[in-house]
Amino acid sequence: MKMFTGSKSAKRSWTVHYLYRVAVSEACGKAENLVLDNIVHYADPAMRVSMLSRLNLARTDYLRQAEELAHFAQSTEI
């Protein structure tokens, strides 16, 4: 589970970061909600605020929402 608690490396794109988290999730036994949690909560502070404003806690399609947030982050990153 330590692999889930790391922040995104500046060298990786958000898409690569998302795919890495999905691979770790599958290795851990489908912890899909942790992918979403990691994408949001371990982002840099400015991006975290933007992601939290888009986060919908009522949704249960965790991977889809994590993917959408990763694409959003990638599109806004300079």
MODELLER restraints for C-alpha pairs under 7 A, 6 or more apart:
rsr = mdl.restraints
at = mdl.atoms
rsr.add(forms.Gaussian(group=physical.xy_distance, feature=features.Distance(at['CA:4:A'], at['CA:21:A']), mean=6.94, stdev=0.5))
rsr.add(forms.Gaussian(group=physical.xy_distance, feature=features.Distance(at['CA:4:A'], at['CA:38:A']), mean=6.29, stdev=0.5))
rsr.add(forms.Gaussian(group=physical.xy_distance, feature=features.Distance(at['CA:5:A'], at['CA:38:A']), mean=6.65, stdev=0.5))
rsr.add(forms.Gaussian(group=physical.xy_distance, feature=features.Distance(at['CA:6:A'], at['CA:42:A']), mean=6.82, stdev=0.5))
rsr.add(forms.Gaussian(group=physical.xy_distance, feature=features.Distance(at['CA:7:A'], at['CA:42:A']), mean=4.87, stdev=0.5))
rsr.add(forms.Gaussian(group=physical.xy_distance, feature=features.Distance(at['CA:7:A'], at['CA:43:A']), mean=6.28, stdev=0.5))
rsr.add(forms.Gaussian(group=physical.xy_distance, feature=features.Distance(at['CA:8:A'], at['CA:17:A']), mean=6.49, stdev=0.5))
rsr.add(forms.Gaussian(group=physical.xy_distance, feature=features.Distance(at['CA:8:A'], at['CA:43:A']), mean=6.59, stdev=0.5))
rsr.add(forms.Gaussian(group=physical.xy_distance, feature=features.Distance(at['CA:13:A'], at['CA:74:A']), mean=6.92, stdev=0.5))
rsr.add(forms.Gaussian(group=physical.xy_distance, feature=features.Distance(at['CA:14:A'], at['CA:70:A']), mean=5.31, stdev=0.5))
rsr.add(forms.Gaussian(group=physical.xy_distance, feature=features.Distance(at['CA:14:A'], at['CA:71:A']), mean=6.96, stdev=0.5))
rsr.add(forms.Gaussian(group=physical.xy_distance, feature=features.Distance(at['CA:14:A'], at['CA:73:A']), mean=6.73, stdev=0.5))
rsr.add(forms.Gaussian(group=physical.xy_distance, feature=features.Distance(at['CA:14:A'], at['CA:74:A']), mean=5.50, stdev=0.5))
rsr.add(forms.Gaussian(group=physical.xy_distance, feature=features.Distance(at['CA:15:A'], at['CA:70:A']), mean=6.14, stdev=0.5))
rsr.add(forms.Gaussian(group=physical.xy_distance, feature=features.Distance(at['CA:15:A'], at['CA:71:A']), mean=6.80, stdev=0.5))
rsr.add(forms.Gaussian(group=physical.xy_distance, feature=features.Distance(at['CA:18:A'], at['CA:67:A']), mean=6.67, stdev=0.5))
rsr.add(forms.Gaussian(group=physical.xy_distance, feature=features.Distance(at['CA:18:A'], at['CA:70:A']), mean=6.52, stdev=0.5))
rsr.add(forms.Gaussian(group=physical.xy_distance, feature=features.Distance(at['CA:21:A'], at['CA:35:A']), mean=5.66, stdev=0.5))
rsr.add(forms.Gaussian(group=physical.xy_distance, feature=features.Distance(at['CA:22:A'], at['CA:35:A']), mean=6.44, stdev=0.5))
rsr.add(forms.Gaussian(group=physical.xy_distance, feature=features.Distance(at['CA:25:A'], at['CA:31:A']), mean=5.02, stdev=0.5))
rsr.add(forms.Gaussian(group=physical.xy_distance, feature=features.Distance(at['CA:25:A'], at['CA:32:A']), mean=6.12, stdev=0.5))
rsr.add(forms.Gaussian(group=physical.xy_distance, feature=features.Distance(at['CA:25:A'], at['CA:35:A']), mean=6.80, stdev=0.5))
rsr.add(forms.Gaussian(group=physical.xy_distance, feature=features.Distance(at['CA:32:A'], at['CA:62:A']), mean=5.92, stdev=0.5))
rsr.add(forms.Gaussian(group=physical.xy_distance, feature=features.Distance(at['CA:32:A'], at['CA:63:A']), mean=6.03, stdev=0.5))
rsr.add(forms.Gaussian(group=physical.xy_distance, feature=features.Distance(at['CA:33:A'], at['CA:62:A']), mean=5.48, stdev=0.5))
rsr.add(forms.Gaussian(group=physical.xy_distance, feature=features.Distance(at['CA:35:A'], at['CA:63:A']), mean=6.89, stdev=0.5))
rsr.add(forms.Gaussian(group=physical.xy_distance, feature=features.Distance(at['CA:35:A'], at['CA:66:A']), mean=6.79, stdev=0.5))
rsr.add(forms.Gaussian(group=physical.xy_distance, feature=features.Distance(at['CA:36:A'], at['CA:62:A']), mean=5.87, stdev=0.5))
rsr.add(forms.Gaussian(group=physical.xy_distance, feature=features.Distance(at['CA:36:A'], at['CA:63:A']), mean=6.59, stdev=0.5))
rsr.add(forms.Gaussian(group=physical.xy_distance, feature=features.Distance(at['CA:36:A'], at['CA:66:A']), mean=4.77, stdev=0.5))
rsr.add(forms.Gaussian(group=physical.xy_distance, feature=features.Distance(at['CA:39:A'], at['CA:66:A']), mean=6.55, stdev=0.5))
rsr.add(forms.Gaussian(group=physical.xy_distance, feature=features.Distance(at['CA:40:A'], at['CA:48:A']), mean=5.73, stdev=0.5))
rsr.add(forms.Gaussian(group=physical.xy_distance, feature=features.Distance(at['CA:40:A'], at['CA:51:A']), mean=6.13, stdev=0.5))
rsr.add(forms.Gaussian(group=physical.xy_distance, feature=features.Distance(at['CA:40:A'], at['CA:52:A']), mean=6.87, stdev=0.5))
rsr.add(forms.Gaussian(group=physical.xy_distance, feature=features.Distance(at['CA:41:A'], at['CA:48:A']), mean=6.41, stdev=0.5))
rsr.add(forms.Gaussian(group=physical.xy_distance, feature=features.Distance(at['CA:51:A'], at['CA:69:A']), mean=6.47, stdev=0.5))
